[in-house]
Amino acid sequence: SLAPFFLPGIMEDFQGAHPALEIEIEEADAPWLDEMLLQGRIDVALLYSVDVSSQLAFDPLHELLPYVLVGKMHPLADRGSVRLEELADEPMILFDRNPTRQNTENIFAKIGLRPKVGHTTTNFELTRCLVGRGLGYGLLFQRPAATTTYDGHEIVMLEIEDDVPGTVVGLARPAGAPRTARYTALLDHLLALTAKRRRIRA
């Protein structure tokens, strides 16, 4: 779920800033990325902190806070924020990809609730489509710019009023390995992008 939010910018903006640098992208799940790092087959991996092996070093970029997703016609859609207990009796459309599922379970466990799962999917956009049709609510971390689903329904993001944990995104490299010039350049680029996004939101 990280790829659509980071890779296009890396392939255009970072590549444009470093035209002599040849960039090759490999999309894979966290265990495979860990393995490729340790084998020296890739220089860096973009990961959630919960996916980072103890054999890797991790440089955090920013924290993603969870939010609730509802359809435009949902009774709470105009609220702007919500407490999770207000949704306890409604079906959840569970995005079943790690670490999102793990983080979702941790969030509900922390506040002593258990979600009523109506449908489970490993597809990020399908989660949004089902929510847009009013078939349940979602709990996600990545925030797409579009508020219209693939099949044309409007959805609304609600901030969570409860004190719930976020998840951290960052760059990983083998533990003990120095930060190469290429690694440092990418890290600096993404840190600057994160700072810019914070200024825009503020």
Secondary structure, 3 states (H helix, E strand, C coil): CCHHHHHHHHHHHHHHHCCCCCCCCCCCCHHHHHHHHHCCCCCCEEEEHHHCCCCEEEEEEEEECCEEEEECCCCCCCCCEECHHHHCCCEEEEECCCCHHHHHHHHHHHCCCCCEEEEEECCHHHHHHHHHCCCCEEEECCCCCCCECCCCCEEEEEEECCCCCCEEEEEEEECCCCCCHHHHHHHHHHHHHHHHHHHHHC
